[in-house]
Every structure is written in structure tokens, then in C-alpha cells.
Amino acid sequence: MTFFDGPPSAGDVPPRLASPFAPGPPGPLARKAAEALQQRLRRERWEALEQPGGGKMFGVLVVAEPGGRVGFLSAFSGMLGGAWNVEGFVPPLFDPVAREAFWPAGEAELAALGQRHATLLRDAQMEPTEGRLAALAELEHQRAERSRALWRQMALSYVIPNARGESQTVAVLFAPRPPPGGAGDCAAPKLLAHAFRHHLKPLALAEFWWGAPPLDGRRESGAYYPACDSKCGVVLPYMLQGMAVEPAPRMAAIIEDPRILHEDPWLLVVDKPVGLPTVPERHAPARDSVLVRLQPRFPTLSGADVLQDLEREVSGLLVMARDEVTRAALLRQFARREAEHRQVSWVEGAVMGESGLIELPLRGTSHAPLEDCVDRVHGKRAVSAWKVLERGEGRTRVAWVPVTRHPFQTRIHAAHHLGLGTPIVGDARFGREDTRLMLHSEALVFTHPHTGQRLDFTVPAFF
């Protein structure tokens, strides 16, 4: 803990912690702490941070001791200079004793499998017999499974405390999905955990990038950034339970309510505005979403009732079942292609051909980079039909009919080089930012499971 020279002025101490997800510069006290840490980083000049793509996120947490003395804690994301523990920074969240019990042996096993893989690959390239190729595929499967098992075991050693004095492992927080790599290693969770465990009161938080920009160029040294959604969006809401915290940024003031286009005792058809998630995150059940806004009127609705879980950036139609029988019947219709969910998008560049079917199995789409989302060995079947509607200046308008339903399916099938090979306009994750993601769910057609009526809904995209 680093103490300030003299107590801060009363006006600099915020009445409660600002949301880690709030954009914009930090308050004066957090900025003062961040600038102090930046001076230290300038003095010490970590060479690894200056290598291409070598910068990283750092964080400071202004805290008060039980006696009232105010100072700040410092942390870095992941490792610094190849080390988890660096003097002057809070420690990582994993249990070092539990890690030591399995990690060295696991790393050695993966290294041995890697050496065997290199040898088999060389032999297969020199003489690609059926037996060698089969052995190579089996070894790749074995290595991938062992790596996943090791990470699952590792996730159990990350113990996350919250302000109430409770704790959970990273594995439990992300269940039933496996945690993304690096979950719990960001600066903010490290800082809060250290504060809770040493009975320090968090007052102000700031996170900034330091060093060379990442290879995608989306970070600038010295610039402040809010906590990430992919990892911290699950971890931090849990950690902050029991604290007085400013609410997370809500877009309710600028985002219109979802429009209900059809309502009966069995189902709802809703037009979702862009910028509003379909369902809240698992550990932030009150965060703004279509479901949260509808529940006062339909209190029995849950996330399981949503058949098209559109991402925050996607607008348009989705159907919600109000009972299990209706849900199962609608799922059967979509699986048998007796129902249709059509999307429309603009994609960057010119698309080759006029229509087609993309079959790219997907895995780990919630947090993985584009190339890792497609896995032909272990991925789940994902199929999208597409058709060119219009060709414009440097862009192509494409209609999509997802045959299967996976998170980010259309966006991955558009951007991946084995799909269309061109990202959807405005896709900040798989392409580049624009005014918005140009993807809209424009049509739903299905047979009502109880009345037998054929229902057809269309909401054209405004783009």
C-alpha cells in the first residue's frame, strides 16, 4: 500500500465507489494514484512492456485503512516480466499452494505432448501416411483435452471474495460454461480481493494501459479504460455485492423499450432495440436487458424462455416462450426448418458468389478470438444460409438464415476466412467499429404451437 502525502481533501473522496464499467476519466483521487504509479513505471522501464504488442493494463485502487488513513494499491493484468508476484503490486488471486500441487506436472506433460506433436508433424509432412495422420489427429485431441482439463483445475484454485465476506471460485462464477482464459487475472479483481482480505475500504478505482499498444492498436499508453465485459463482466458484479457502488452504465435513458408485437398466453414476439442485451448477465441479474424490462409485466419470464438470444449490438425480432411445452414445440420447428429466423446485414467489401451455406463448427465464442471460435474437431455444429441482396460502394448487403443458433454465429460466419471472409460492418470484435453493428433480425415465421396459425413478422432494418 502506498500512502499519499497528507490526507485527501473532503471533496476528492467520492461518496461511493464509481462503477468499474463506467467510461471516461477517473475522479481526482484515482487519477492522482494512477499518475503516481505511472511515474514509477517510467522510472523502472520494463523492457517487455515496450516490445511490439507488449503493453498491458495496470490498475490502482484508492483505499482507506480502518483508522481512516488513505492510500492506494497497485496491480497489473496477468504477469509482469514473466512473474505473477512483483514487489509493490498486489498478488494474484489463485491459491499458490493449490496451483503448485498440479501446475508444474501439468505444464511438463503439455510440454512433452508438444514435443511429440512436433515430431509426428514433421514425420507426417515428410511421408503423410494414413497411420501418421491418424496418430497426429489423436495426439492433437489428447493435447487439447489435457490443456482444457488443466485450465478447469486451475479455475478451481482462483478464489474470488466479495464485499459481504463470501467467496466463490472462478469455475463456479462462470458455470456452466468454462471460464475464459485469464478470468480473475485482470487488475481490478486483484485489487478488490486484496482490499477485502485486508479490511481496506475501496474508495476509487482506475485502470489504464501502459507500454506498446496491442497488435490491434486499440489501446494507447496512459489512456484510461473501463473494466472489460468478457472476463470482469461476470467477476466484478459478484465481488461488489455488499458495497455501495454507483450503478453500472445503463442505456435505459437513451434506449427505447422493446416493442411487443405479439402477446398471448403462450408466447411473445418482441422487437429489441440496438444497445440493449436480451438477458442480463448471470451474476448481475438486475442489469438492464429486454428480460429485465419485461419482467414487471411478465414476472414468470426467464432467460431460458428466449429462443433468439440477440447480442447487445444486434437489433430486431426475437420470440419468447411462456411455458416449456411452447418452448419445446418452437425449438422443434426451428430444428426441422419449419420455422425461419432471417437476419440482414451489411458486410465489409465484396462477397464472392450470390448465395451459399456456411458450415463452421463453433466453440468458445463468448470470449475467444476469431480463429479460435471455429473448431472442426470439438466445435458444435453451426450452419448459416446466406444470400446477397445488394452490392454497394465497398460493401455488400447479405440476408442470413441461421439453421442453428449459437452466440455470435452470424458474425463469426461472416468474418472468418472459411466463411464469407469479411466482417459485418461495425463489428468491433471481429472487424472494426462503426456507428453501430449493421446486423438486424428482420423476420420471424413459425406456426403457433397451440392455435396452428402461421405467424409472419417483419421489421425492416433502418440501415
N, C-alpha and C positions, 0 to 999 in steps of 0.2 A: 504494500500500500504506500502510495506517495502522497504526502500531505502538502496542502497549499501553504503559501506564505501568508499566514493570518487567516482569520475566518472570512468566508464569503459574505458579501452584503446580502441583506434580507431579500432584496429584490431579485437577486440572482438565483435563489433557491426556489425551484418550481414547487407548487403545492402538491403535485403528484407526478409520478414518472410519465413522460411522454411515451406514446406508443412506439415500439421499435420499428413498426411498419410505416410510420409517417414519413413522407418525403420532405425534402427541404433541409436547410442547415440546422444544426443543433442549437440549443439555447446557450447563453453566455458561459455558464459553468461547465457544461460538457465541452464546449469549444475550447475553453481555457485548458482543460485536461488534455484534449486531443492535441493541441498545439505544443504542450509540454512533451508529450510522447513523440511527436514529430521531430522536435529538436533533438531528442535522444537518438532517433533513427538516423538523423542527418550526421550526428557525431560518430555513431558506431558503423555506419556504412556497410550494411550486409551485402556482400557481393552477389549472393544468389538472387536478391531482390531486383538487381539491375540487369540480370540476364533477360533475353527476349521472352516475354510471357511469364517472367519470374516474380512479378509483384504479387501482393496478397492483401487481404482485408485485415485491418487492425481495429481494435475497439478499446474504448475507455468507459468505465462506469464510475461516476461520482457517487461516493457512499459516505454515510455518517456512522461513526462508532456509537456504541450505546451511550457513551458520555457526551456525545454531541460533536466531537472533533470530525472535521470533514477532510476527505482526501479522495484519491481515485485509484482504481485498479486498472491494469493494462492486460490485454490479451491479443493473440494473433489467431488467425484461422488456420487449422491444420497444424503443420510443423513449420519451424523456423530454423533454417540452416541444417536441416536433417534431424532436428531434435524436437521432442514433444515438450520437454521441460527446459526453460531458459530463464536464467535469473532475472527477476524484475517483472515477470509475467505470471499470471495465474496458471495452474496446472491443467492438464486435460481432464475430461470427465470420466474416462474409463478407469476401472479399478486396476491398478498396475499389477497387483498380486494375481488377480484372476487372469489377466492378459498373459502374464509370464508363464502361467501354468499350461497354456496351449499354443500361444502365438509363435514362439521360436520353432517348435516342432512343425507347426503348420506351414510356416514360411519355408523351412527346409524341404518339406515334402513337395510344396509347389515348385521350388527351385529344381528339385530332382525331376519332377514331371516336365518342367520346361526344357531341361537338357535332353530328356528322352524324346520330347516332341521335336526339338531341333534336329536330332539325329534321324528320326523317322521321316521328317520332312525332306531332309537332304537326300535320303535314300529313295524316297518316292519321286522326287524330281529327277533323279538320275535314271530310275527304272520304275515307272508308275504301274506296278502290277496291281491286280485286284486285291491281293492279300495285304500289300503295303498300304494301299489307300484305305482299306477297311480298318487296319490297325491304327492308322493315323486318325481316322474319324473317331474311333473308340477312345483313343488317348485324349483327344480334344474334349470329348464328352466327359471323361473322367476328371480332367483338369478343371473344367468349368464347374462341375458339381462339387469338387473339393473346395474350390475358391468360394462358391456360394455358401457352403456349409461352414467354412471358416468365418465368413463375414456374419452369418447368423449367430454363430457362437460369440463373435466379437460384440455384436449388438447387445447381447445379454450382459456384457460387462460394463456398458455405459449406463450409469445410474443418474437419473435426472431428478433433482429435487424441485419442489415448488415453494411458494411463499407460505403455504399452510403447514409446512413441515412434512409433507408427504413425499414419496418418491416412486418413480417408475423407471423401467429400463427403456432404452430406445426401441427395442424389439416390440415391447408391449404398446408403446405410443403409436407405432405405425401399423400394428396388426390390423387386418390380416395380411396386408401387403408387407414384403420385406422392406426394411429401411433403405433409403438411398445411400450410396457411398458417401461418407463424410458427415452423415447426420450426427449432430452433437459435437462436431469439431469446429463450428463457427465461433467467432469471438464472443458474441452476445450470450449464448448459453454458458460458455465457460465463466464469463464474468458474473452472471447472476448466480450460478451454482456456488461459486466461491463466496459471494456475499451472503447467501443464505446460510451456508455452513459455518460462517464465522460471525453470524449475528450482526451483520452490517446492513444498514438501511439504504437501498438503492434510491438515488435522487435524480440522476440524469445519465443518459447513455448516448454515445456517438460511435459510429463505425465509419472508417474511411479506407480508401485504397492507398497503398504506398508502394512505390517502385515502378518497374516497367509495366506498361499496360498489358492486359491479357492478349492473347493472339487474335481474338475477335475485335480488339480495340474498344470494348465497351466500358472500360474503366480508365480513370485519369488519376494520376498520383496526386494525393492531397485532397481529392474530392470526397464529399460525404455521400453515403448511400444508405437507404433503409435496409432492414433485415430482409433476407431472401425468403421467398414464399416456398420454394421447393423443399427445403430442409427445415428452416426455422418456422415456417407457417404451421407446422404441427408441434414442434418442440416448445417454442416460446409461449403460445397461449396456455399450455399446461403449466409452465414454470411461473407464469404471472398470476395464476389463480391464488386468491387471498391477498392481493396487493391492490392499492388504489392506483389505477393506471388510466391515463387518457384513453378513450376508446380508439380502436383501430380505425384507420381511414374508412369511412363509409361513403358510398357513392349515392346514397339514397336521395341526397339533396339535388343531385343533377341527373339521376337516372329515374325514368318513369317507372311506374309499377308494371309488372307483367299483365298483359291483357288476357282475360279468359274468353276464348272464342266459343267454347262448348262446355256445358256443365250438365251432368245428370248424376243419378245415384251411383253410377259405376265408374265413371272416368271424367277427366278434364282434358281439354286441349288448350294450350297456353302459348301466347306469343311472347317470347323472352326478349327483353331489350339487351343491346350490347352493353358490356361492362358489369353485368350482374351475374354472379355464379348461379348455377342451377341449384346446388345444395351447399350447405356450409361445410367447413372442414370438420373432421371427426372430433377434434378437441377444442373446437370453437363453435359450439352448436348455435350460438346466438348471432354469429356473424352474418351480415346481410346476404341474402340469396333469394331466389324465387321461392324456395320452400319456406323460408322464414317469413316472407311477406304473405304467403298464402295460409299459413297455419292458424292465424287468428280466426279466419273464416272456415277453414277445414282442419280442425285440430287433430284429426287422426292421420293426416298425411305424414309420410316419412320418406327418407331418401330412397328406400327400396321401391317406392311406387313410381319412380321416374324411369321411363323407358329410353329416353334420349337425354343423357347427361351432357348437355352442351357446355363447353368451356366458357369461362367468363367473357372471352373476346368474341364469341360466336353469338349471333342473334337468330331469332326465328322460332319455329314451331317445335313443340315437344308435347308428348301425351303422358298423362299421369293416371295410373290405375288406382281405384279407391278400395279394391279388395283383391285378395290373392287369386281368386278364380278369374277375374277380369285380366289381371296381370299375366297369368299363365296363358290365357287364350290369345292375348295380343302378341306375346313373345312367340307363340307357335306360328302365328300369321307372318311375322317378320322373318322367322327362320325358314319358312316354306316359300317365302317371296310372294305370299298372298296379300301382303301389305307393303307399302312403299314409303320410304322417307327420302325425299330428294333435297339436295343442297345445291347451292350455286356459289361460285367464287370467281374472282379474277386471279390469275396466276402470272408470275413474272415471266416475260419472254414469250417465244413462240413454241407451241406444243406440236410435236410431230404426230401426224395422223389425225383422224377425226373422232374416233371413239375406241374404247377398249375395256379390258378388265385387268385390274391390278391385284395380284395375289402375293402379298408380302406378309409373312407371319410376324407378329409384333410381340415384344417383350420389354418390360421395364419402361413403358412410355411415360410414366409420371415425371421422371427426373433425368432420364438418360439422354446423352447427346444423340443426334440423329442417327448416326451409323450404328449405334448400339441398340437402337429401338427395334431394328429388324434382326431377327434371329431365325434362320431357316431350320436349325436343329431343335431348339427348345421353345420357340415362339408359338403363340396361339394363332390359329388360322384367322386371317384378316383379308377380306375381299371387298374391293370397291369398283363399281362400274362407273365409267366416265364418258362424257360426250362434249365435244367442242360446240359452243353456242355462237361465239363471235370472236373475231380476231381484230384487235385494236393496235394502237401505237405502242409497240413493245410489250403488250400484254395479251392474254387470251382468256376469254370468259368460258368457264367449264361448268357443266352440270355433273353432279355426283349422286350416285345411289349406293350408299353403304349396304352391302349384303350382310356383313357382320357389324357388330357395334363394339368398338374399343375406344378408350380415351385417345384423342389426337389422331385417330385413324386417317381421316381425310387429309389432315395437314402433313402427316408423315408420308402417305402415299403420293402426295403432290411433290414434296420436296426431295424425297430420296432418289438417288440416281438410278435405282432399279424400278422406280415408279415413273411419274412424269418428268422427274429431274428438274423441276422448277417450283420454288416455294410459292405459297399463296401470298398475294400482296398484303403487306402489313404484318406478316408472321414474324414477330420479334424473336421467337425462339428458334425457328428453323430457317429463317431468311433474314429480313431486315424490317425495321419499324416503318410505319407509315401512319396516316391519320387514324386508321383502325385496321383490324384484320378483315379482309374482304371475303368473309365466309358467312353464309346465311342459310338457315334451314327454311326453305321456301314452301315445301309441300309435304302433306301427310295424307295418305289414302289407306283406309282399312275398313273392314267390316265390323260393325258393332257386335261384340260377343253376345249380347243379350237381346237386342232388337232385330238383328240381322240386317240393319240398314247399312248401305255402303256410304261411308263418310269421306268427303274430299275437302281438304282445307288448303288454301293457298294464301301466302302472304309474300308478295314480291319484295325482293331486296331493293333498297333505295339507291344502291350503288350500281 
